[in-house]
């Protein structure tokens, strides 16, 4: 049964009266209308080979509420280009569900498709090689070779070589043997069939924290797709976690290089999810091949042991997302050295390149050239710096030196082109609107992208170059983002704008970037209802070094559709505004960020856009830190609050989180990076307490809803529970919902649904 058809809950919460019961049911039905809108996760294009144009394939996901999983499916279209002012996508009649598929990766030519099916238990990983019409090969890789293939978007790396005979990929290294006991220790292990034995746990292995709980070390493997033979890449230090592997261009002779990212873990593995401040480097391993008797290329025995693994980026503290230019002469990569060097978990990116040696001889002293350096402080309307969360596998236009990237630019996401030879950068998505744009894939020298806004469901766009540096964008009719007439009608009654808000009480010792205005996205009804302002939800992002953009959000659109204006604040410290503004926040959390939010609220009140008597506030993670600070520091300002996995007490968090260094850097500034320790001193704990919302708890009187993930390693559930219990103890109205199997994001479909349904009802209780 389709989860989107699920009706309202059969049993309502016991405390609901008949009126609230009806509201619960109606809001549940409306939220489902938003939830069932699909998302495009990836897209690819393929030449048809007959000169008739290209084919495009979209990987799509949709929440399945009943199964509490994401449903994944594929939808294809043929692209027909008429004159330069028209393009038609001829869509296949129906999508095809990819049941059980963990990921799919087309080969470079588009003639083959790899489907990976990861096991949910100790069964083998399945590799399937498909041609256009049938399954060509199927291989089962036992757990003794490796565990699940990484498909997480960070360690994830799956790469076909140029002649499509080998695939390099990242998977969990095999489980180490565990001790067997029988009345005592049994030497040599034991059969699982023995009734009088049991397996011990063995040594504890540290993982990479949030979302990686129980995952083993990521390691590098190569599979021969003709024989199914799998070989681990040897010569890589055991202290190195690897990811993002790509094949280097073919060289003369029977060898090829693999280039991959390595993260060292000689000491503790600190949480890596969303944390770009973990040092990493690009490495190259040489693969030696030979001709078999069948005249096919095969891996030579011990081929990885004959050549040392080379660190290509020793002179820079961070290097990831390696991409080779089409001619193989340049290796381009992103760097988060601003994050690594300062300790901030996410800061301004930079883009670099290495000239790949034509003789295939690599050395650790390869010269690294800057393509786009970090921007400290941008002039008004100018490029604020690079903020990329991903790069296409093939981001190149046909000239071979122009990359197409998506990057945050103030409060919007934009598409930019970068000439890696000259460093010239252009914003090529339209500048006349505040919509957000994201590149999906390239069709030759054309771009398939998606654009959206807080009040506009995503729309596929097709971009082409009209003349030098001038791009035109065409609408593409698509079945993917269709929504109900009810949702479309509600969204059509809304509007949004980006507000520039001057910094209050800027001091002389601040950097220029820290004094520049910050931004907030304001979403409201096009007409005031009964001449009065709608109640306002102040929406606060986490991080703190993340940002809201004007991209469409189903949960936010639901809240604005039930009668709320939204003030979505990108306080100083948010990426997208230059490195000086971002670095102004560490050391000043709980004060500067609080001041920025209060300034933004006063700004919309002074403009007559919000009523001071109908203010609510919502935030998760550091946004929850801000929310609980606000209800303590401004106890009479908000009628209701809601928090998702909030940071409430840094003293408690520093000893339980997967990122204790975060507590030091955000409390002390960049100097906290060097003072971080696993055994905080009394003075450090005193500072952590003074920076924490719990230090203001005695003043709180705002009714507060807590939404907590019991498996959260980033901000463990004890943080929110302690604060909620303390509020209850002093008589503040409090509601707590704990999701037993959720991690920090609370993004399992049922949990996400229940969270935002309760947020809407909680705010209605005090505003309507």
C-alpha positions as CSV (number, residue, x, y, z in Angstrom):
1,X,0.0,0.0,0.0
2,X,1.3,3.5,-0.9
3,X,2.4,5.3,2.3
4,X,1.0,8.6,0.8
5,X,-2.5,7.1,1.0
6,X,-2.3,6.5,4.8
7,X,-5.1,8.3,6.6
8,X,-4.9,10.2,9.9
9,X,-3.8,8.2,12.9
10,X,-6.4,5.6,14.0
11,X,-5.8,6.5,17.6
12,X,-5.4,10.1,18.6
13,X,-3.3,11.2,21.6
14,X,-5.3,10.7,24.8
15,X,-5.0,14.3,25.9
16,X,-6.7,15.7,22.7
17,X,-10.3,17.0,23.0
18,X,-12.8,16.7,20.1
19,X,-11.8,20.0,18.5
20,X,-8.1,19.3,18.7
21,X,-8.8,15.8,17.5
22,X,-10.3,17.2,14.3
23,X,-7.4,19.6,13.8
24,X,-4.9,16.7,14.3
25,X,-6.6,14.7,11.6
26,X,-6.9,17.6,9.1
27,X,-3.3,18.8,9.6
28,X,-2.2,15.2,9.2
29,X,-3.9,14.9,5.9
30,X,-2.4,18.2,4.7
31,X,1.1,17.3,5.8
32,X,0.9,14.0,3.8
33,X,0.1,16.1,0.7
34,X,3.5,17.8,1.1
35,X,5.4,14.8,2.2
36,X,4.6,12.7,-0.9
37,X,6.3,15.2,-3.3
38,X,9.2,13.4,-4.8
39,X,12.9,14.4,-4.8
40,X,15.5,14.0,-7.5
41,X,18.6,12.5,-5.9
42,X,20.8,12.1,-9.0
43,X,20.6,12.3,-12.8
44,X,22.7,11.1,-15.8
45,X,22.6,11.7,-19.5
46,X,23.6,9.2,-22.3
47,X,24.2,9.7,-26.0
48,X,21.7,7.6,-27.9
49,X,24.4,6.7,-30.5
50,X,22.0,7.2,-33.4
51,X,22.5,11.0,-33.7
52,X,18.9,11.5,-32.5
53,X,19.8,13.2,-29.2
54,X,20.3,12.0,-25.7
55,X,18.6,10.0,-23.0
56,X,18.4,11.2,-19.4
57,X,17.8,9.0,-16.3
58,X,16.7,10.4,-13.0
59,X,17.1,8.6,-9.6
60,X,14.1,9.7,-7.5
61,X,13.1,9.1,-3.9
62,X,9.8,9.5,-2.1
63,X,8.9,8.8,1.6
64,X,7.0,5.6,2.2
65,X,5.3,6.3,5.5
66,X,3.9,2.9,6.1
67,X,7.2,1.1,5.5
68,X,9.1,4.0,7.2
69,X,11.7,3.9,4.4
70,X,12.4,5.9,1.3
71,X,11.0,4.4,-1.9
72,X,13.6,4.7,-4.7
73,X,12.7,4.6,-8.4
74,X,14.1,5.5,-11.8
75,X,12.4,7.6,-14.5
76,X,13.9,8.1,-18.0
77,X,13.3,10.7,-20.8
78,X,14.5,11.3,-24.3
79,X,15.7,14.8,-24.9
80,X,14.7,16.4,-28.2
81,X,16.2,19.8,-29.1
82,X,14.4,21.9,-31.7
83,X,15.7,25.4,-32.3
84,X,17.6,27.1,-29.5
85,X,14.4,28.3,-27.8
86,X,12.9,24.8,-27.3
87,X,13.6,21.5,-25.7
88,X,11.3,18.6,-25.2
89,X,11.7,15.8,-22.7
90,X,9.7,12.7,-23.8
91,X,9.1,10.8,-20.5
92,X,8.7,7.1,-20.1
93,X,5.1,6.2,-19.2
94,X,5.9,5.0,-15.7
95,X,8.9,5.0,-13.2
96,X,10.6,1.7,-12.3
97,X,11.0,1.0,-8.6
98,X,14.6,0.0,-7.6
99,X,13.7,-2.4,-4.8
100,X,16.6,-3.3,-2.7
101,X,19.1,-1.3,-4.7
102,X,21.6,0.6,-2.5
103,X,23.1,2.6,-5.4
104,X,23.4,2.6,-9.2
105,X,26.4,3.8,-11.3
106,X,26.3,3.9,-15.1
107,X,29.6,3.2,-16.9
108,X,31.4,6.1,-18.7
109,X,29.9,5.1,-22.1
110,X,26.5,4.5,-20.8
111,X,26.4,1.0,-22.2
112,X,26.6,-0.7,-18.8
113,X,24.9,-0.1,-15.4
114,X,26.2,-1.2,-12.0
115,X,23.6,-2.0,-9.4
116,X,24.8,-2.6,-5.8
117,X,22.7,-4.4,-3.3
118,X,24.0,-4.1,0.2
119,X,23.1,-6.9,2.7
120,X,20.9,-6.1,5.8
121,X,22.6,-9.0,7.7
122,X,25.6,-11.1,7.2
123,X,24.7,-12.2,3.6
124,X,27.0,-11.2,0.7
125,X,27.0,-7.9,-1.1
126,X,25.5,-8.2,-4.6
127,X,27.0,-6.6,-7.7
128,X,24.9,-6.7,-10.9
129,X,26.1,-5.5,-14.3
130,X,23.2,-4.7,-16.6
131,X,23.2,-4.0,-20.4
132,X,20.4,-2.1,-22.1
133,X,18.3,-5.2,-22.3
134,X,19.3,-7.7,-19.7
135,X,21.4,-8.7,-16.6
136,X,24.8,-9.6,-17.9
137,X,26.7,-10.5,-14.8
138,X,25.9,-11.0,-11.1
139,X,28.5,-11.5,-8.4
140,X,28.1,-12.2,-4.7
141,X,30.9,-10.8,-2.5
142,X,31.1,-12.7,0.8
143,X,31.6,-10.9,4.2
144,X,35.0,-12.5,4.4
145,X,36.1,-10.3,1.5
146,X,34.4,-7.1,2.6
147,X,31.2,-5.8,4.2
148,X,28.7,-3.3,2.8
149,X,29.7,-0.9,0.0
150,X,29.7,2.7,1.3
151,X,26.9,4.7,-0.4
152,X,26.8,7.6,2.1
153,X,27.8,10.5,-0.1
154,X,31.0,11.1,1.7
155,X,33.2,8.0,2.0
156,X,31.2,6.8,-1.0
157,X,33.3,6.2,-4.1
158,X,32.5,3.9,-7.1
159,X,34.4,4.4,-10.3
160,X,34.6,2.5,-13.6
161,X,37.9,2.5,-15.4
162,X,38.1,3.9,-18.9
163,X,37.7,0.6,-20.8
164,X,34.9,-0.5,-18.4
165,X,36.5,-3.7,-17.3
166,X,37.3,-2.8,-13.6
167,X,35.3,-1.0,-10.9
168,X,37.1,0.5,-7.9
169,X,34.9,1.1,-4.9
170,X,34.9,1.7,-1.1
171,X,33.5,-0.9,1.3
172,X,33.7,-1.9,4.9
173,X,36.8,-4.0,5.6
174,X,35.9,-7.5,6.7
175,X,35.1,-8.2,10.3
176,X,38.0,-9.3,12.4
177,X,37.6,-12.8,14.0
178,X,36.0,-12.8,17.4
179,X,37.0,-15.0,20.3
180,X,35.0,-18.2,20.9
181,X,34.2,-19.4,24.4
182,X,33.2,-22.9,25.7
183,X,33.3,-23.3,29.4
184,X,36.3,-21.0,28.9
185,X,38.3,-19.8,25.9
186,X,38.4,-22.3,23.0
187,X,41.6,-22.1,20.9
188,X,41.2,-22.0,17.1
189,X,37.6,-20.8,17.1
190,X,34.5,-23.0,16.7
191,X,31.6,-23.9,14.4
192,X,28.4,-21.9,14.8
193,X,26.7,-25.3,15.2
194,X,28.4,-26.0,18.5
195,X,25.7,-25.7,21.2
196,X,28.1,-25.2,24.1
197,X,30.0,-22.2,22.7
198,X,29.4,-18.5,22.1
199,X,31.1,-15.7,20.4
200,X,32.7,-13.0,22.4
201,X,32.9,-9.3,21.4
202,X,36.6,-8.9,21.0
203,X,38.2,-5.5,21.0
204,X,36.0,-2.4,20.5
205,X,36.5,-0.6,17.2
206,X,36.0,3.1,17.0
207,X,33.8,4.4,14.2
208,X,33.4,7.8,12.6
209,X,30.5,8.9,14.8
210,X,27.0,10.1,13.9
211,X,25.4,8.0,11.1
212,X,28.4,5.6,11.1
213,X,27.6,3.7,14.3
214,X,28.7,0.1,13.9
215,X,30.3,0.8,10.4
216,X,33.7,-0.7,9.9
217,X,36.7,1.0,8.5
218,X,36.2,2.1,4.8
219,X,38.7,0.3,2.6
220,X,39.5,0.2,-1.1
221,X,38.6,-2.7,-3.5
222,X,38.7,-3.4,-7.2
223,X,36.4,-5.9,-9.0
224,X,37.0,-7.4,-12.4
225,X,33.6,-7.3,-14.0
226,X,34.4,-10.2,-16.4
227,X,35.6,-12.7,-13.8
228,X,34.1,-11.2,-10.6
229,X,37.5,-11.4,-8.9
230,X,37.8,-8.9,-6.1
231,X,41.1,-7.6,-4.7
232,X,41.7,-5.3,-1.8
233,X,44.1,-2.4,-2.6
234,X,47.2,-3.1,-0.5
235,X,49.8,-0.8,0.7
236,X,47.4,1.6,2.4
237,X,48.1,2.3,6.0
238,X,45.7,0.7,8.5
239,X,45.3,4.1,10.1
240,X,43.8,5.6,6.9
241,X,40.1,5.6,6.1
242,X,39.6,6.0,2.4
243,X,36.9,7.3,0.1
244,X,35.8,9.1,-3.1
245,X,38.0,6.9,-5.3
246,X,38.4,7.7,-9.1
247,X,40.5,6.1,-11.8
248,X,43.2,8.3,-13.2
249,X,43.4,8.5,-17.1
250,X,45.0,5.6,-18.8
251,X,48.8,5.8,-19.1
252,X,51.2,4.0,-21.5
253,X,51.7,0.4,-20.6
254,X,49.6,-1.9,-18.5
255,X,49.1,0.2,-15.4
256,X,46.7,2.8,-14.1
257,X,46.5,4.9,-11.0
258,X,43.6,5.1,-8.4
259,X,43.3,8.5,-6.8
260,X,41.4,8.6,-3.5
261,X,40.8,10.6,-0.3
262,X,42.4,9.4,2.9
263,X,41.5,10.5,6.5
264,X,44.1,9.6,9.1
265,X,42.8,8.2,12.4
266,X,46.0,7.6,14.5
267,X,44.1,8.9,17.5
268,X,40.4,9.2,18.2
269,X,38.0,9.1,15.3
270,X,36.0,12.3,15.8
271,X,32.6,12.5,14.2
272,X,32.9,13.2,10.4
273,X,29.3,13.7,9.2
274,X,28.9,17.4,8.3
275,X,32.4,18.0,9.7
276,X,34.8,19.2,7.0
277,X,37.4,20.1,9.6
278,X,38.9,16.6,9.6
279,X,42.3,16.6,7.9
280,X,42.4,14.6,4.6
281,X,44.6,14.3,1.6
282,X,44.6,12.9,-1.9
283,X,46.5,9.6,-2.4
284,X,47.4,7.6,-5.5
285,X,47.9,3.9,-5.7
286,X,49.3,2.3,-8.8
287,X,47.5,-0.7,-10.3
288,X,49.5,-3.0,-12.6
289,X,47.6,-5.1,-15.2
290,X,48.5,-7.9,-17.5
291,X,47.0,-9.7,-20.5
292,X,45.4,-13.1,-19.7
293,X,45.4,-16.1,-22.0
294,X,42.0,-14.9,-23.2
295,X,43.7,-11.6,-24.1
296,X,41.7,-9.7,-21.5
297,X,43.2,-7.3,-19.0
298,X,43.4,-8.7,-15.5
299,X,44.9,-7.5,-12.2
300,X,48.4,-8.8,-11.8
301,X,48.9,-10.8,-8.6
302,X,50.3,-8.6,-5.8
303,X,49.9,-5.6,-8.2
304,X,49.2,-3.2,-5.4
305,X,52.3,-4.1,-3.4
306,X,54.9,-3.3,-6.1
307,X,54.4,0.5,-5.8
308,X,54.1,2.7,-2.8
309,X,51.0,4.8,-2.2
310,X,51.8,8.4,-2.8
311,X,50.4,11.4,-0.8
312,X,49.7,14.0,-3.6
313,X,48.7,16.9,-1.3
314,X,51.1,17.0,1.6
315,X,51.3,20.8,1.5
316,X,47.6,21.4,2.2
317,X,45.6,20.2,5.2
318,X,42.5,19.2,3.3
319,X,41.8,17.8,-0.2
320,X,38.6,15.9,-1.4
321,X,36.3,15.4,-4.4
322,X,39.1,14.7,-6.9
323,X,38.1,15.1,-10.6
324,X,40.3,14.7,-13.7
325,X,39.9,17.0,-16.7
326,X,38.7,15.2,-19.8
327,X,42.2,15.2,-21.4
328,X,43.7,13.8,-18.2
329,X,46.2,16.6,-17.8
330,X,44.7,18.2,-14.7
331,X,43.5,16.9,-11.4
332,X,41.1,19.3,-9.7
333,X,39.9,19.0,-6.1
334,X,38.1,20.9,-3.3
335,X,39.7,21.8,0.0
336,X,38.3,22.7,3.4
337,X,41.6,24.0,4.7
338,X,39.8,27.0,6.2
339,X,37.8,24.5,8.3
340,X,40.8,22.3,9.2
341,X,43.0,25.2,10.1
342,X,40.4,27.1,12.2
343,X,38.6,24.1,13.7
344,X,35.1,25.4,12.5
345,X,33.3,22.3,11.3
346,X,32.4,23.9,8.0
347,X,33.9,27.1,6.5
348,X,34.8,28.6,3.1
349,X,36.0,26.1,0.5
350,X,38.8,26.6,-2.0
351,X,39.4,24.9,-5.4
352,X,42.9,23.7,-6.4
353,X,44.6,21.7,-9.2
354,X,47.6,19.5,-9.8
355,X,49.1,19.1,-13.3
356,X,49.0,15.3,-13.7
357,X,52.4,14.1,-15.0
358,X,52.3,12.8,-18.6
359,X,55.0,10.2,-17.8
360,X,52.9,8.7,-15.0
361,X,55.6,9.3,-12.4
362,X,54.2,10.9,-9.3
363,X,55.9,12.4,-6.3
364,X,54.6,13.9,-3.0
365,X,56.0,17.2,-4.0
366,X,53.6,17.9,-6.9
367,X,52.9,21.6,-7.1
368,X,49.4,22.6,-6.0
369,X,47.9,25.6,-7.8
370,X,45.0,27.7,-6.5
371,X,42.0,28.0,-8.8
372,X,39.6,29.7,-6.5
373,X,41.0,30.8,-3.1
374,X,38.9,31.4,0.0
375,X,37.2,34.8,0.0
376,X,37.6,36.7,3.3
377,X,35.1,39.5,2.7
378,X,33.3,40.1,-0.6
379,X,32.1,43.5,-1.9
380,X,28.3,43.9,-2.1
381,X,26.7,41.5,-4.7
382,X,30.2,40.0,-5.5
383,X,31.2,36.4,-5.3
384,X,31.3,35.6,-1.5
385,X,33.4,32.4,-1.7
386,X,32.9,28.8,-2.6
387,X,30.5,26.6,-0.6
388,X,30.0,23.3,-2.3
389,X,28.5,20.2,-0.8
390,X,29.2,18.0,-3.8
391,X,30.6,18.0,-7.4
392,X,29.2,16.1,-10.4
393,X,31.2,13.0,-11.4
394,X,31.6,14.7,-14.8
395,X,31.3,18.4,-14.3
396,X,33.1,19.5,-17.6
397,X,31.9,21.3,-20.6
398,X,33.3,20.3,-24.0
399,X,36.2,22.8,-23.9
400,X,37.7,20.5,-21.3
401,X,38.6,23.2,-18.8
402,X,35.2,24.7,-17.7
403,X,33.6,23.1,-14.6
404,X,30.0,23.6,-13.6
405,X,29.3,23.7,-9.9
406,X,26.5,24.5,-7.4
407,X,27.5,26.8,-4.5
408,X,25.8,28.8,-1.8
409,X,25.8,32.5,-2.5
410,X,24.4,34.4,0.5
411,X,20.9,33.0,1.1
412,X,20.5,31.3,-2.3
413,X,22.2,28.4,-4.0
414,X,23.5,29.3,-7.5
415,X,25.2,27.6,-10.5
416,X,28.6,28.8,-11.4
417,X,31.1,28.1,-14.1
418,X,34.8,27.9,-13.3
419,X,37.7,28.1,-15.9
420,X,40.4,26.0,-14.2
421,X,43.1,27.4,-16.4
422,X,42.4,31.1,-15.8
423,X,40.4,30.9,-12.5
424,X,37.6,33.0,-14.1
425,X,34.3,32.4,-12.3
426,X,30.9,33.3,-13.5
427,X,27.4,33.1,-11.9
428,X,25.4,31.5,-14.7
429,X,22.0,30.8,-13.1
430,X,19.6,33.8,-13.3
431,X,20.3,36.7,-11.1
432,X,17.0,38.5,-11.4
433,X,15.2,36.2,-8.9
434,X,16.1,34.9,-5.5
435,X,15.3,31.3,-6.4
436,X,17.9,28.6,-5.6
437,X,19.4,26.5,-8.3
438,X,21.2,23.1,-8.3
439,X,22.9,21.4,-11.2
440,X,21.7,17.8,-11.8
441,X,23.8,16.7,-14.8
442,X,25.2,18.0,-18.1
443,X,24.0,17.2,-21.5
444,X,27.1,18.0,-23.6
445,X,27.5,21.8,-23.2
446,X,23.9,22.1,-21.8
447,X,22.9,21.9,-18.2
448,X,20.0,20.1,-16.6
449,X,19.2,21.8,-13.3
450,X,16.4,22.3,-10.8
451,X,15.3,25.6,-9.3
452,X,12.9,26.2,-6.5
453,X,11.9,28.7,-3.8
454,X,10.3,28.5,-0.3
455,X,6.9,28.9,-2.1
456,X,7.6,27.2,-5.4
457,X,7.8,23.4,-5.9
458,X,11.0,22.5,-7.7
459,X,11.1,22.9,-11.5
460,X,13.5,21.2,-14.0
461,X,15.3,23.7,-16.1
462,X,17.5,23.3,-19.3
463,X,20.3,25.7,-19.7
464,X,22.3,26.5,-22.9
465,X,24.9,29.0,-23.8
466,X,23.5,31.8,-26.0
467,X,26.9,33.5,-26.5
468,X,30.0,34.0,-24.5
469,X,29.1,34.1,-20.8
470,X,25.4,34.4,-21.4
471,X,23.1,31.5,-20.6
472,X,19.4,31.0,-21.3
473,X,17.2,28.7,-19.3
474,X,14.1,26.8,-20.6
475,X,11.3,25.3,-18.6
476,X,11.0,21.5,-18.8
477,X,7.6,19.9,-18.3
478,X,8.1,17.1,-15.8
479,X,5.9,14.6,-13.9
480,X,8.5,14.4,-11.1
481,X,7.5,17.3,-8.9
482,X,3.8,17.2,-9.4
483,X,1.8,18.1,-6.3
484,X,-1.9,18.2,-5.5
485,X,-4.1,21.2,-6.4
486,X,-4.6,21.9,-2.7
487,X,-0.8,22.3,-2.2
488,X,-0.4,24.3,-5.3
489,X,-3.3,26.6,-4.3
490,X,-1.8,27.1,-0.8
491,X,1.6,27.9,-2.1
492,X,0.2,30.3,-4.7
493,X,-1.1,32.5,-1.8
494,X,2.4,32.9,-0.4
495,X,5.4,35.1,-1.2
496,X,9.0,35.4,0.0
497,X,11.8,37.9,0.1
498,X,15.4,38.1,1.3
499,X,16.0,40.8,3.9
500,X,19.4,42.4,4.6
501,X,19.6,43.2,8.3
502,X,22.2,45.6,9.7
503,X,24.4,44.3,12.5
504,X,23.5,45.8,15.8
505,X,26.2,47.3,18.0
506,X,29.1,46.5,15.7
507,X,32.4,47.2,17.5
508,X,35.6,48.7,16.1
509,X,37.6,45.5,16.7
510,X,35.3,43.4,14.4
511,X,36.6,42.4,11.0
512,X,35.0,44.1,8.0
513,X,33.1,41.0,7.1
514,X,31.7,40.6,10.6
515,X,30.2,44.1,10.4
516,X,28.4,43.6,7.1
517,X,24.6,42.9,7.2
518,X,23.4,39.4,7.5
519,X,20.3,38.0,5.9
520,X,16.9,36.4,6.6
521,X,14.4,34.8,4.3
522,X,10.9,36.0,5.0
523,X,7.9,33.9,3.9
524,X,4.4,35.4,4.3
525,X,0.9,35.5,2.9
526,X,0.3,37.8,0.0
527,X,-2.4,39.5,1.9
528,X,-2.9,40.1,5.6
529,X,-5.8,38.1,7.0
530,X,-8.3,40.5,8.6
531,X,-5.7,43.3,8.4
532,X,-3.6,41.6,11.1
533,X,-0.2,39.9,10.9
534,X,-0.1,36.1,10.8
535,X,1.8,34.5,13.8
536,X,5.5,34.2,13.1
537,X,7.8,31.2,13.4
538,X,11.4,32.2,13.7
539,X,13.3,29.3,12.0
540,X,16.9,28.7,13.1
541,X,19.4,26.4,11.3
542,X,22.0,24.2,13.1
543,X,25.7,24.0,12.7
544,X,26.1,26.8,13.5
545,X,28.1,26.9,10.2
546,X,25.3,25.8,7.9
547,X,22.8,27.9,6.1
548,X,19.2,28.2,5.0
549,X,18.8,28.8,1.3
550,X,15.7,29.7,-0.7
551,X,15.3,26.1,-1.8
552,X,11.9,24.5,-1.4
553,X,11.4,22.6,1.9
554,X,8.4,20.4,2.4
555,X,8.3,20.9,6.1
556,X,8.7,24.6,6.0
557,X,6.1,24.9,3.2
558,X,3.7,23.0,5.4
559,X,4.2,25.4,8.3
560,X,3.7,28.4,6.1
561,X,0.6,26.9,4.6
562,X,-1.2,26.5,7.9
563,X,-1.1,30.2,8.5
564,X,2.3,31.2,9.7
565,X,4.9,33.7,8.4
566,X,8.4,32.4,8.6
567,X,11.5,34.3,9.5
568,X,14.4,32.1,8.4
569,X,17.6,33.6,9.8
570,X,21.1,33.3,8.4
571,X,22.9,34.8,11.4
572,X,26.6,35.7,11.2
573,X,28.5,32.4,11.1
574,X,26.4,31.0,8.3
575,X,28.4,30.0,5.2
576,X,27.7,31.9,2.0
577,X,28.9,35.3,3.2
578,X,32.7,35.1,3.3
579,X,35.2,33.7,5.7
580,X,35.4,36.8,8.0
581,X,31.7,36.8,8.8
582,X,31.7,33.0,9.4
583,X,34.7,33.1,11.7
584,X,33.2,35.9,13.8
585,X,30.9,33.4,15.6
586,X,33.3,30.9,17.2
587,X,34.0,32.1,20.7
588,X,30.8,34.2,20.7
589,X,28.0,31.5,20.6
590,X,25.1,32.3,22.9
591,X,25.7,36.0,22.5
592,X,26.4,37.1,18.9
593,X,24.0,34.6,17.3
594,X,21.3,35.4,19.9
595,X,21.7,39.1,19.2
596,X,21.4,38.6,15.5
597,X,18.2,36.7,15.8
598,X,16.7,39.2,18.2
599,X,17.7,42.0,15.7
600,X,16.1,40.1,12.8
601,X,12.8,39.7,14.9
602,X,12.8,43.5,15.8
603,X,13.4,44.3,12.1
604,X,10.2,42.5,10.9
605,X,8.2,43.9,13.8
606,X,9.3,47.4,13.0
607,X,8.3,46.9,9.4
608,X,4.8,45.9,10.5
609,X,5.2,42.3,9.2
610,X,4.9,40.5,12.5
611,X,3.0,41.0,15.8
612,X,5.2,41.0,19.0
613,X,2.4,39.0,20.7
614,X,2.5,36.1,18.3
615,X,6.1,35.0,18.1
616,X,7.3,31.3,18.1
617,X,10.7,29.9,17.6
618,X,11.9,26.6,16.1
619,X,15.4,25.1,15.8
620,X,17.4,21.9,15.7
621,X,20.9,21.1,16.9
622,X,22.7,24.5,17.2
623,X,19.3,26.0,16.1
624,X,18.0,24.3,19.3
625,X,20.9,25.8,21.2
626,X,19.8,29.2,19.9
627,X,16.1,28.5,20.6
628,X,16.7,27.5,24.2
629,X,19.0,30.5,24.7
630,X,16.3,32.8,23.3
631,X,13.6,31.6,25.6
632,X,16.0,32.1,28.5
633,X,17.5,35.4,27.5
634,X,14.3,36.9,26.2
635,X,11.7,35.0,28.5
636,X,8.7,37.2,27.6
637,X,9.2,37.3,23.8
638,X,7.9,34.0,22.6
639,X,4.5,32.3,23.2
640,X,5.9,28.8,22.2
641,X,9.1,27.1,21.2
642,X,10.0,23.7,19.6
643,X,13.4,22.1,19.4
644,X,14.9,19.1,17.6
645,X,17.9,17.4,19.3
646,X,19.0,20.7,20.9
647,X,22.3,21.6,22.4
648,X,21.3,22.7,25.9
649,X,24.3,21.9,28.1
650,X,27.8,22.0,26.8
651,X,29.1,20.5,30.1
652,X,27.1,17.4,29.5
653,X,27.7,17.3,25.7
654,X,31.5,17.5,25.8
655,X,31.8,14.2,27.5
656,X,29.1,12.3,25.4
657,X,29.2,13.7,21.9
658,X,31.1,12.4,18.9
659,X,32.5,15.9,18.3
660,X,33.8,17.2,21.7
661,X,36.2,19.5,19.8
662,X,33.1,21.4,18.6
663,X,32.4,22.4,22.2
664,X,35.9,23.9,22.5
665,X,36.0,25.7,19.1
666,X,32.5,27.3,19.4
667,X,33.2,28.3,23.0
668,X,36.8,29.5,22.8
669,X,37.1,30.4,19.1
670,X,39.9,29.0,16.9
671,X,42.3,28.7,19.8
672,X,39.9,26.0,21.2
673,X,41.2,23.7,18.4
674,X,44.5,23.4,20.2
675,X,43.2,23.3,23.7
676,X,40.7,20.5,23.1
677,X,41.2,17.6,25.5
678,X,39.2,14.5,26.6
679,X,39.5,15.6,30.2
680,X,38.2,19.2,30.5
681,X,39.5,21.3,33.4
682,X,37.1,22.9,36.0
683,X,37.7,26.3,34.3
684,X,36.8,24.9,30.9
685,X,33.6,23.3,32.3
686,X,32.7,26.6,34.0
687,X,33.0,28.4,30.6
688,X,31.0,25.7,28.9
689,X,28.2,26.1,31.5
690,X,28.2,29.9,31.0
691,X,27.9,29.5,27.2
692,X,25.0,27.0,27.6
693,X,21.2,27.6,27.5
694,X,20.9,25.8,30.8
695,X,22.6,28.7,32.5
696,X,19.5,30.8,31.8
697,X,16.9,28.1,32.6
698,X,15.6,29.8,35.8
699,X,14.1,32.6,33.6
700,X,12.3,30.3,31.1
701,X,8.5,30.3,31.0
702,X,7.9,29.5,27.3
703,X,6.0,26.3,26.6
704,X,8.5,24.1,24.8
705,X,8.2,21.0,22.6
706,X,11.2,18.6,22.5
707,X,11.7,16.2,19.6
708,X,14.6,13.8,20.3
709,X,16.4,11.0,18.5
710,X,17.4,8.2,20.9
711,X,20.3,7.1,18.7
712,X,21.8,10.6,18.3
713,X,25.6,10.5,18.7
714,X,26.1,14.2,17.8
715,X,23.9,15.7,20.6
716,X,23.0,12.7,22.7
717,X,19.4,12.4,23.9
718,X,20.5,13.1,27.5
719,X,21.1,16.7,26.6
720,X,17.5,17.5,25.6
721,X,16.0,15.2,28.3
722,X,18.0,17.0,31.1
723,X,16.8,20.4,30.0
724,X,13.2,19.2,29.5
725,X,13.1,17.6,32.9
726,X,14.5,20.8,34.5
727,X,11.7,22.8,32.8
728,X,9.0,20.5,34.1
729,X,10.6,20.7,37.5
730,X,10.0,24.4,37.6
731,X,6.5,24.2,36.2
732,X,7.0,25.2,32.5
733,X,4.6,23.4,30.1
734,X,6.7,20.9,28.3
735,X,6.1,18.1,25.8
736,X,8.7,15.5,24.9
737,X,8.6,13.0,22.0
738,X,11.5,10.5,21.7
739,X,12.1,8.5,18.5
740,X,13.8,5.3,19.6
741,X,15.6,4.5,16.3
742,X,16.4,8.0,15.0
743,X,19.8,9.7,14.9
744,X,20.5,13.4,14.9
745,X,18.6,14.4,11.8
746,X,15.3,12.7,12.9
747,X,14.7,12.0,9.2
748,X,13.1,8.6,9.1
749,X,9.8,9.2,7.2
750,X,7.5,8.5,10.1
751,X,9.6,10.4,12.6
752,X,9.9,13.4,10.3
753,X,6.1,13.4,9.7
754,X,5.2,13.1,13.4
755,X,7.8,15.8,14.3
756,X,6.4,18.5,12.0
757,X,2.7,17.6,12.6
758,X,3.3,18.1,16.3
759,X,5.2,21.3,15.7
760,X,2.3,22.7,13.8
761,X,-0.2,21.7,16.5
762,X,2.0,22.9,19.3
763,X,2.3,26.4,17.8
764,X,-1.5,26.4,17.0
765,X,-2.2,25.7,20.7
766,X,-0.6,29.0,21.7
767,X,-1.1,31.2,18.6
768,X,-4.6,30.4,17.2
